């Protein structure tokens, strides 16, 4: 199979797909059990039924301890496990599952069963040893220990029965494809593990050196960072970049930490015609720019991923409610197809997603309309196209697009990706008003324009006004969560240069007053703690409103909680992350008398591709112990110039803590004219809600 890779230049995604296909060929007609991360990876790359039909019977989703329906093993049965994370995350479940599957009831005359167990793991053996050397005895490795341990399960059963019941052959292999989740065309990957990884807080960083206090970091945080290292190493391996042939640059303390993990790492490479002789890897901390994920941008895909609810699985995809499409007029057999719980990031939508990421909100809607008109023309559907093409694309027109599918059920099967994107756009536009998207977009523009203006109101005062007064044109108030998300946006953008202590004290008091005056969603209140949450709920149900003393006591308790949670300190820290930077100290670009936001990612990309090749003061070049010695030694003899990200045949841009679709758009636009292959990767696609959860600890 790998010989076929040499025939043409392949993208990393194509190498990844062939990598998985070769596995499918080798374990044909086996029982397949995968973790949920792997199921998402397979769903994003294949029509599942096409890839998985080779495995029978199929057990899908999380590993079952008691498979339902029961699995009947033949004397030569084979079981395949695919896991994206560390062996220890699933080991007990794997052992129990093998215990259940190894010994089906057999008659005295039946042949002794022979079971072949293969475990494919997305994390390398080296990463297992580096992170938890205690997982396996000192005289062996993690993979060898896992193999011996599963064989011992079989031996123990033989011993218990007092006779030889059969044999088992166990193999544990590294499969880098399982650690990568391709999202769309042109090489954009997410890590299959480490999704919750987020840069260390300012409290874990030395204020002078900006280096991380290693002893203050939890074991779980380090494990997540190692998973991110595996993702980057997997991309380098798929691209054929040999260990030691990659240079790493970091912007931010956690990026530096991750870069050092990678600088001396070893990994498997695939010798294909797609090989790159070397690579540059730029790792950027999300905390260096919290504006991008919290902004209400004019970008349809970003709006969809921010507004629609997430799927109930460990993925970055959203749940698209397709129930409106599947009415009683649709044949019952069609109601059972998977599209009924739609998703945006699956394989069939990759090309459509790639097109939409390049476009602004309005242009994306126009493109969807044109795609549908092309379908109607090709399928000869009796619809008045001129009516559909008239005017701007709005909710009413999107609804008419959905009606075309409902009235012509065959289109659901033939064009599921287009249907899901149209339905996702319709649901998003309907919900935009509920989440105040357009009002907040306007507010953010005002904050940008006045950020450096003399005599402008402080951020704290603007936020206080939003808490104390109804939304213009109505009687409703912004929820506290929305105002705090806007605070993250504003403080990361502007810093604290114009803030006064009095304004910030009034802001905290307005937060407390808003929580007392108006019930908030459970999601907002959870960071206050269980006890205070209960007292607020009691307050909403009781007559405390008419008891000034009780209200004041509750307010003082809330203010104490704000101090304990260090709300203002966290807001101030968003600017402190960029303290000491020379090239990327600000996110504000002067435009005449006003200011405009420019993302950290855009600034970095423009900097490295500048024709004058200015010095990289803030992007720290990371050198491992061995590779750094070799490179510095060659440099003494004038044999090697100082590396630069733009001089490599391959460049990987990795955002630690999450990336946004507008940032993907910016990177694509700034690199399309460069003679360099660029791969974008991150551990997640993040939104304002995700950042809010990270900052206020709701994800823990």
SULPE-V5457 format. One record per helix or strand of 2 or more residues. SS is the DSSP state (alpha for helix, beta for strand). FROM is the first residue (numbers start at 0). TO is the last residue. Records with the same first field share a line. If there is no record, write none. Layout:
# SULPE-V5457
SS: FROM-TO ; FROM-TO
This chain:
# SULPE-V5457
alpha: 1-6 ; 11-25 ; 35-44 ; 47-51 ; 86-101 ; 124-130 ; 132-134 ; 141-160 ; 175-178 ; 201-203 ; 213-215 ; 218-237 ; 252-262 ; 285-287 ; 290-293 ; 299-306 ; 331-335 ; 337-339 ; 346-356 ; 360-378 ; 384-387 ; 394-406 ; 409-413 ; 415-431 ; 436-448 ; 458-467 ; 479-493 ; 500-516 ; 521-527 ; 529-540 ; 543-545 ; 547-564 ; 566-575 ; 599-607 ; 624-635 ; 644-646 ; 660-670 ; 687-694
beta: 30-33 ; 77-82 ; 112-120 ; 165-173 ; 179-183 ; 187-190 ; 245-250 ; 278-284 ; 319-320 ; 340-341 ; 587-590 ; 593-596 ; 619-621 ; 649-655 ; 676-681
